[in-house]
Amino acid sequence: MRIHEVINGKEITIIGTAHISSESVEEVKQALLEIQPDTVAIELDDERYKSMTETKNWQDMDIVNIIKKKKVGFLVAQMILSSYQRKIAQNLKLNVGEEMSTAIQYSKENHTKLLMIDRNIQTTLLRIWHNLGWFEKVKMLTELLSSMFENDVKEEDIEALKQGDMLQSALSEISKQFPQIAETLIFERDRIMAYKLSHAHGNKIVAIVGAAHLPGIQKNLSNTSSISDLMIVPKKKDGNLTAWIFPIFIVGLIALSIINSPGLAFDTILRFILINGSLAALGTLIALGHPLSILTAFVMAPIGVLSPFLATGWFAGLMEAWIHKPKVEDFMNLQDDVLHIKGYWTNRVARILLVVLLANLFASLGSIVYSIDLIKNLFN
Protein backbone atom coordinates (compact mmCIF):
# COMPACT_ATOMS: atom_id res chain seq x y z
CA MET A 1 0.00 0.00 0.00
CA ARG A 2 1.42 3.35 -1.02
CA ILE A 3 0.43 7.03 -0.91
CA HIS A 4 2.16 9.99 -2.53
CA GLU A 5 1.97 13.62 -1.35
CA VAL A 6 3.74 16.86 -2.25
CA ILE A 7 4.36 18.99 0.85
CA ASN A 8 6.37 22.25 0.72
CA GLY A 9 7.78 21.24 -2.67
CA LYS A 10 8.94 17.84 -1.35
CA GLU A 11 7.74 14.56 -2.78
CA ILE A 12 6.81 12.28 0.08
CA THR A 13 5.99 8.64 -0.62
CA ILE A 14 4.68 6.63 2.30
CA ILE A 15 4.64 2.85 2.07
CA GLY A 16 2.31 1.07 4.45
CA THR A 17 3.66 -2.38 5.26
CA ALA A 18 2.71 -5.52 7.15
CA HIS A 19 5.74 -6.31 9.30
CA ILE A 20 5.50 -10.05 8.72
CA SER A 21 4.80 -9.96 5.00
CA SER A 22 7.37 -10.98 2.39
CA GLU A 23 5.29 -9.01 -0.13
CA SER A 24 5.93 -5.86 1.93
CA VAL A 25 9.68 -6.45 1.74
CA GLU A 26 9.51 -6.71 -2.06
CA GLU A 27 7.31 -3.61 -2.25
CA VAL A 28 9.85 -1.63 -0.21
CA LYS A 29 12.74 -2.80 -2.41
CA GLN A 30 10.86 -1.93 -5.59
CA ALA A 31 9.80 1.51 -4.35
CA LEU A 32 13.30 2.46 -3.22
CA LEU A 33 14.86 1.40 -6.54
CA GLU A 34 12.14 3.16 -8.50
CA ILE A 35 12.07 6.46 -6.59
CA GLN A 36 15.74 6.66 -5.54
CA PRO A 37 15.01 8.95 -2.58
CA ASP A 38 17.27 11.52 -0.92
CA THR A 39 15.95 10.47 2.48
CA VAL A 40 14.65 7.16 3.79
CA ALA A 41 12.37 7.41 6.84
CA ILE A 42 11.38 4.44 9.00
CA GLU A 43 8.89 3.81 11.79
CA LEU A 44 11.53 3.37 14.48
CA ASP A 45 13.09 5.51 17.19
CA ASP A 46 16.82 5.66 17.93
CA GLU A 47 16.53 3.08 20.72
CA ARG A 48 14.71 0.48 18.63
CA TYR A 49 17.04 1.18 15.70
CA LYS A 50 20.02 0.36 17.91
CA SER A 51 18.38 -2.84 19.13
CA MET A 52 17.94 -3.92 15.50
CA THR A 53 21.42 -3.02 14.31
CA GLU A 54 23.62 -3.53 17.39
CA THR A 55 23.80 -7.16 18.52
CA LYS A 56 25.52 -6.20 21.79
CA ASN A 57 22.63 -4.02 22.91
CA TRP A 58 21.58 -6.28 25.82
CA GLN A 59 25.20 -7.14 26.69
CA ASP A 60 25.96 -3.46 27.32
CA MET A 61 23.15 -3.10 29.84
CA ASP A 62 24.23 -1.86 33.28
CA ILE A 63 21.82 -3.65 35.61
CA VAL A 64 22.93 -1.69 38.71
CA ASN A 65 22.43 1.64 36.93
CA ILE A 66 18.96 0.57 35.79
CA ILE A 67 17.95 -0.20 39.40
CA LYS A 68 19.33 3.11 40.67
CA LYS A 69 17.52 5.09 37.93
CA LYS A 70 14.20 3.37 38.74
CA LYS A 71 13.85 1.92 35.23
CA VAL A 72 13.27 -1.71 36.24
CA GLY A 73 9.51 -1.62 35.62
CA PHE A 74 9.96 -0.06 32.19
CA LEU A 75 12.66 -2.55 31.23
CA VAL A 76 10.55 -5.55 32.27
CA ALA A 77 7.55 -4.20 30.33
CA GLN A 78 9.78 -3.71 27.28
CA MET A 79 11.14 -7.25 27.66
CA ILE A 80 7.63 -8.69 27.86
CA LEU A 81 6.51 -6.78 24.76
CA SER A 82 9.65 -7.79 22.88
CA SER A 83 9.25 -11.46 23.83
CA TYR A 84 5.60 -11.35 22.74
CA GLN A 85 6.59 -10.09 19.29
CA ARG A 86 9.27 -12.78 19.03
CA LYS A 87 6.70 -15.46 19.93
CA ILE A 88 4.49 -14.29 17.06
CA ALA A 89 7.44 -14.29 14.69
CA GLN A 90 8.44 -17.81 15.77
CA ASN A 91 4.87 -19.07 15.29
CA LEU A 92 4.90 -17.74 11.74
CA LYS A 93 8.54 -18.70 11.13
CA LEU A 94 9.20 -15.19 9.85
CA ASN A 95 11.47 -12.28 10.74
CA VAL A 96 9.54 -9.36 12.18
CA GLY A 97 10.52 -5.97 10.73
CA GLU A 98 12.46 -7.30 7.75
CA GLU A 99 11.18 -4.45 5.56
CA MET A 100 12.74 -1.97 8.02
CA SER A 101 16.05 -3.81 7.73
CA THR A 102 15.73 -3.63 3.95
CA ALA A 103 15.27 0.15 4.10
CA ILE A 104 18.23 0.52 6.48
CA GLN A 105 20.43 -1.58 4.20
CA TYR A 106 19.40 0.48 1.14
CA SER A 107 20.24 3.71 2.97
CA LYS A 108 23.72 2.44 3.89
CA GLU A 109 24.52 1.12 0.43
CA ASN A 110 23.31 4.27 -1.37
CA HIS A 111 24.55 6.81 1.23
CA THR A 112 21.12 8.37 1.68
CA LYS A 113 19.97 10.08 4.85
CA LEU A 114 18.22 7.69 7.25
CA LEU A 115 15.56 9.29 9.45
CA MET A 116 13.91 7.71 12.51
CA ILE A 117 10.44 9.26 12.69
CA ASP A 118 8.81 7.41 15.58
CA ARG A 119 8.74 8.59 19.18
CA ASN A 120 11.04 7.01 21.75
CA ILE A 121 9.40 3.81 22.99
CA GLN A 122 10.11 4.71 26.62
CA THR A 123 8.29 8.04 26.22
CA THR A 124 5.31 6.28 24.61
CA LEU A 125 5.05 3.69 27.39
CA LEU A 126 5.49 6.29 30.15
CA ARG A 127 2.83 8.54 28.58
CA ILE A 128 0.46 5.56 28.49
CA TRP A 129 1.26 4.88 32.16
CA HIS A 130 0.80 8.54 33.07
CA ASN A 131 -2.70 8.65 31.57
CA LEU A 132 -3.98 5.62 33.49
CA GLY A 133 -5.68 5.76 36.88
CA TRP A 134 -4.46 3.69 39.85
CA PHE A 135 -6.88 0.80 39.29
CA GLU A 136 -6.19 0.86 35.53
CA LYS A 137 -2.45 0.63 36.22
CA VAL A 138 -2.96 -2.44 38.42
CA LYS A 139 -5.16 -4.00 35.74
CA MET A 140 -2.61 -3.24 33.02
CA LEU A 141 0.24 -4.75 35.05
CA THR A 142 -1.89 -7.84 35.60
CA GLU A 143 -2.47 -8.14 31.85
CA LEU A 144 1.24 -7.76 31.13
CA LEU A 145 2.28 -10.29 33.77
CA SER A 146 -0.36 -12.81 32.64
CA SER A 147 1.03 -12.60 29.10
CA MET A 148 4.30 -14.02 30.48
CA PHE A 149 2.51 -17.29 31.20
CA GLU A 150 0.94 -17.60 27.74
CA ASN A 151 2.90 -19.88 25.45
CA ASP A 152 0.35 -19.77 22.64
CA VAL A 153 -0.17 -16.58 20.66
CA LYS A 154 -3.79 -15.85 19.81
CA GLU A 155 -4.80 -15.73 16.16
CA GLU A 156 -6.24 -12.21 16.53
CA ASP A 157 -2.86 -10.99 17.82
CA ILE A 158 -1.17 -12.39 14.71
CA GLU A 159 -3.76 -10.59 12.58
CA ALA A 160 -3.04 -7.38 14.52
CA LEU A 161 0.64 -7.73 13.64
CA LYS A 162 -0.30 -8.09 9.98
CA GLN A 163 -1.81 -4.62 10.17
CA GLY A 164 1.72 -3.33 10.39
CA ASP A 165 2.55 -1.84 13.79
CA MET A 166 4.77 -4.02 15.97
CA LEU A 167 4.37 -1.89 19.09
CA GLN A 168 0.60 -1.77 18.69
CA SER A 169 0.36 -5.50 18.05
CA ALA A 170 2.27 -6.32 21.23
CA LEU A 171 -0.16 -4.14 23.18
CA SER A 172 -3.24 -5.16 21.17
CA GLU A 173 -4.92 -7.16 23.96
CA ILE A 174 -4.27 -4.41 26.50
CA SER A 175 -5.57 -1.78 24.06
CA LYS A 176 -8.94 -3.56 24.00
CA GLN A 177 -9.14 -3.31 27.78
CA PHE A 178 -8.07 0.36 27.79
CA PRO A 179 -9.50 2.31 24.81
CA GLN A 180 -7.83 5.51 26.04
CA ILE A 181 -4.45 3.97 25.21
CA ALA A 182 -5.21 4.38 21.48
CA GLU A 183 -4.74 8.15 21.72
CA THR A 184 -1.17 7.77 22.99
CA LEU A 185 -0.25 4.61 21.14
CA ILE A 186 -1.62 5.44 17.69
CA PHE A 187 -2.95 8.95 17.12
CA GLU A 188 -0.12 10.83 18.86
CA ARG A 189 2.46 8.82 16.93
CA ASP A 190 0.60 9.55 13.66
CA ARG A 191 1.02 13.28 14.34
CA ILE A 192 4.68 12.90 15.29
CA MET A 193 5.60 10.87 12.21
CA ALA A 194 3.65 13.20 9.91
CA TYR A 195 5.39 16.25 11.42
CA LYS A 196 8.86 14.73 11.04
CA LEU A 197 8.15 13.77 7.44
CA SER A 198 6.86 17.22 6.49
CA HIS A 199 9.97 18.81 8.06
CA ALA A 200 12.48 16.28 6.72
CA HIS A 201 15.35 17.37 4.46
CA GLY A 202 15.42 16.13 0.89
CA ASN A 203 13.41 16.51 -2.31
CA LYS A 204 12.37 12.88 -2.48
CA ILE A 205 11.44 11.13 0.74
CA VAL A 206 10.32 7.53 1.12
CA ALA A 207 8.82 6.52 4.46
CA ILE A 208 8.28 2.94 5.64
CA VAL A 209 5.53 2.67 8.27
CA GLY A 210 2.97 0.16 9.48
CA ALA A 211 -0.15 0.09 7.33
CA ALA A 212 -2.31 1.07 10.31
CA HIS A 213 -0.61 4.48 10.41
CA LEU A 214 -1.17 5.46 6.78
CA PRO A 215 -4.53 7.28 7.19
CA GLY A 216 -3.41 9.18 10.30
CA ILE A 217 -0.09 10.27 8.81
CA GLN A 218 -1.70 11.38 5.54
CA LYS A 219 -4.30 13.37 7.49
CA ASN A 220 -1.65 15.18 9.55
CA LEU A 221 0.99 15.91 6.88
CA SER A 222 -0.26 19.49 6.47
CA ASN A 223 -0.67 20.01 10.21
CA THR A 224 1.84 22.67 11.27
CA SER A 225 1.14 22.39 15.00
CA SER A 226 4.16 21.79 17.22
CA ILE A 227 4.71 18.27 18.54
CA SER A 228 6.97 19.30 21.43
CA ASP A 229 4.27 18.50 23.99
CA LEU A 230 3.98 14.96 22.59
CA MET A 231 7.70 14.23 22.97
CA ILE A 232 7.84 14.49 26.75
CA VAL A 233 6.21 12.80 29.73
CA PRO A 234 4.06 15.38 31.58
CA LYS A 235 5.04 15.97 35.17
CA LYS A 236 2.39 15.13 37.72
CA LYS A 237 1.12 18.07 39.71
CA ASP A 238 1.96 17.86 43.40
CA GLY A 239 3.85 14.61 42.71
CA ASN A 240 6.12 14.90 45.78
CA LEU A 241 3.20 15.77 48.06
CA THR A 242 1.14 12.82 46.80
CA ALA A 243 4.05 10.46 47.44
CA TRP A 244 3.94 11.32 51.15
CA ILE A 245 0.21 10.65 51.60
CA PHE A 246 0.45 6.90 52.28
CA PRO A 247 3.51 7.07 54.61
CA ILE A 248 1.76 9.82 56.63
CA PHE A 249 -1.41 7.70 56.68
CA ILE A 250 0.53 4.70 58.06
CA VAL A 251 2.29 6.80 60.70
CA GLY A 252 -1.06 8.32 61.68
CA LEU A 253 -2.63 4.88 62.09
CA ILE A 254 0.30 3.67 64.23
CA ALA A 255 0.11 6.80 66.39
CA LEU A 256 -3.66 6.40 66.89
CA SER A 257 -3.21 2.73 67.81
CA ILE A 258 -0.52 3.57 70.41
CA ILE A 259 -2.65 6.38 71.88
CA ASN A 260 -5.64 4.05 71.98
CA SER A 261 -3.66 1.20 73.58
CA PRO A 262 -0.41 2.52 75.11
CA GLY A 263 0.36 -0.87 76.63
CA LEU A 264 0.45 -2.42 73.18
CA ALA A 265 2.84 0.14 71.64
CA PHE A 266 5.70 -2.34 71.32
CA ASP A 267 3.36 -4.98 69.87
CA THR A 268 1.98 -2.46 67.32
CA ILE A 269 5.45 -1.52 66.06
CA LEU A 270 6.62 -5.14 66.06
CA ARG A 271 3.61 -6.17 63.92
CA PHE A 272 4.44 -3.34 61.52
CA ILE A 273 7.98 -4.66 61.10
CA LEU A 274 7.02 -8.32 60.86
CA ILE A 275 4.10 -7.96 58.44
CA ASN A 276 5.90 -5.64 56.00
CA GLY A 277 9.23 -7.40 56.32
CA SER A 278 7.81 -10.90 55.98
CA LEU A 279 5.78 -10.16 52.86
CA ALA A 280 8.71 -8.34 51.19
CA ALA A 281 10.92 -11.32 52.03
CA LEU A 282 8.27 -13.65 50.58
CA GLY A 283 8.26 -11.71 47.30
CA THR A 284 12.04 -11.97 47.12
CA LEU A 285 11.85 -15.69 47.90
CA ILE A 286 9.32 -16.22 45.08
CA ALA A 287 11.84 -14.53 42.77
CA LEU A 288 14.39 -17.09 44.04
CA GLY A 289 16.55 -14.37 45.51
CA HIS A 290 19.64 -15.19 47.56
CA PRO A 291 19.08 -15.54 51.35
CA LEU A 292 20.93 -12.23 51.88
CA SER A 293 18.61 -10.57 49.33
CA ILE A 294 15.63 -11.99 51.26
CA LEU A 295 17.09 -10.64 54.53
CA THR A 296 17.70 -7.25 52.90
CA ALA A 297 14.07 -7.10 51.75
CA PHE A 298 12.89 -7.96 55.28
CA VAL A 299 15.04 -5.24 56.90
CA MET A 300 14.34 -2.52 54.33
CA ALA A 301 10.57 -3.06 53.91
CA PRO A 302 9.48 -1.07 57.02
CA ILE A 303 11.82 1.76 56.01
CA GLY A 304 10.64 1.68 52.40
CA VAL A 305 6.99 1.92 53.45
CA LEU A 306 7.68 5.10 55.41
CA SER A 307 9.77 6.75 52.69
CA PRO A 308 8.49 7.46 49.15
CA PHE A 309 12.10 7.74 47.97
CA LEU A 310 13.49 4.44 49.27
CA ALA A 311 12.01 1.35 47.62
CA THR A 312 12.52 -2.06 49.21
CA GLY A 313 13.15 -3.72 45.85
CA TRP A 314 16.07 -1.44 45.00
CA PHE A 315 18.09 -2.67 47.98
CA ALA A 316 17.08 -6.31 47.53
CA GLY A 317 17.89 -6.09 43.80
CA LEU A 318 21.28 -4.46 44.38
CA MET A 319 22.14 -7.16 46.94
CA GLU A 320 21.10 -9.85 44.44
CA ALA A 321 23.22 -8.22 41.70
CA TRP A 322 26.21 -8.05 44.05
CA ILE A 323 25.95 -11.72 45.09
CA HIS A 324 24.84 -13.25 41.78
CA LYS A 325 26.69 -11.06 39.33
CA PRO A 326 25.24 -11.63 35.83
CA LYS A 327 27.57 -13.37 33.40
CA VAL A 328 28.12 -12.38 29.78
CA GLU A 329 25.92 -15.27 28.62
CA ASP A 330 23.05 -14.01 30.80
CA PHE A 331 23.00 -10.76 28.84
CA MET A 332 23.50 -12.55 25.52
CA ASN A 333 20.68 -15.02 26.19
CA LEU A 334 18.28 -12.55 27.83
CA GLN A 335 16.01 -12.00 24.82
CA ASP A 336 15.67 -15.74 24.21
CA ASP A 337 15.32 -16.69 27.88
CA VAL A 338 12.38 -14.34 28.52
CA LEU A 339 10.41 -16.03 25.74
CA HIS A 340 9.56 -18.65 28.38
CA ILE A 341 8.37 -18.07 31.94
CA LYS A 342 11.14 -20.30 33.34
CA GLY A 343 13.76 -17.96 31.85
CA TYR A 344 12.80 -15.16 34.25
CA TRP A 345 14.16 -17.31 37.08
CA THR A 346 17.09 -19.07 35.38
CA ASN A 347 18.60 -15.99 33.74
CA ARG A 348 20.47 -13.95 36.36
CA VAL A 349 19.62 -10.58 34.78
CA ALA A 350 15.91 -11.38 34.60
CA ARG A 351 15.95 -12.79 38.15
CA ILE A 352 17.47 -9.56 39.52
CA LEU A 353 14.67 -7.60 37.85
CA LEU A 354 12.12 -10.00 39.34
CA VAL A 355 13.63 -9.53 42.81
CA VAL A 356 13.20 -5.75 42.48
CA LEU A 357 9.62 -5.98 41.23
CA LEU A 358 8.35 -8.69 43.57
CA ALA A 359 10.05 -7.25 46.65
CA ASN A 360 8.39 -3.89 45.94
CA LEU A 361 5.04 -5.47 45.12
CA PHE A 362 4.90 -7.64 48.25
CA ALA A 363 6.18 -4.80 50.45
CA SER A 364 3.29 -2.67 49.19
CA LEU A 365 0.92 -5.56 49.85
CA GLY A 366 2.33 -5.81 53.38
CA SER A 367 1.59 -2.14 54.07
CA ILE A 368 -2.00 -2.63 52.86
CA VAL A 369 -2.47 -5.75 55.03
CA TYR A 370 -1.02 -3.94 58.05
CA SER A 371 -3.24 -0.89 57.49
CA ILE A 372 -6.37 -3.06 57.35
CA ASP A 373 -5.26 -4.86 60.51
CA LEU A 374 -4.73 -1.55 62.36
CA ILE A 375 -8.08 -0.14 61.23
CA LYS A 376 -9.89 -3.28 62.40
CA ASN A 377 -8.19 -3.06 65.81
CA LEU A 378 -9.06 0.63 66.15
CA PHE A 379 -12.75 0.01 65.47
CA ASN A 380 -12.79 -3.00 67.77
ABEGO torsion letter per residue (X at the ends): XBBBBBBGGBBBBBBBBBAABAAAAAAAAAAAAAAGBABBBBBBBAAAAAAAABAAAAAABBAAAAAAAGAAAAAAAAAAAAAAAAAAAAAAGBBBGAAAAAAAAAAAAAGBBBBBABBBAAAAAAAAAAABBAAAAAAAAAAAAAAAABABBBAAAAAAAAAGBAAAAAAAAAAAABAAAAAAAAAAAAAAAAAAAAABBEABBBBBBBAAAAAAAAAAAABABBAAAAABBBBBBGAAAAAAAAAAAAAAAAAAAAAABAAAAAAAAAAAAAAAAAAAAAAAAAAGBBAAAAAAAAAAAAAAAABAABBAAAAAAAAAAAABBBBAAAAAAAAAAAABAAAAAABAAAAAAAAAAAAAAAAAAAAAAAAAAAAAAAAX
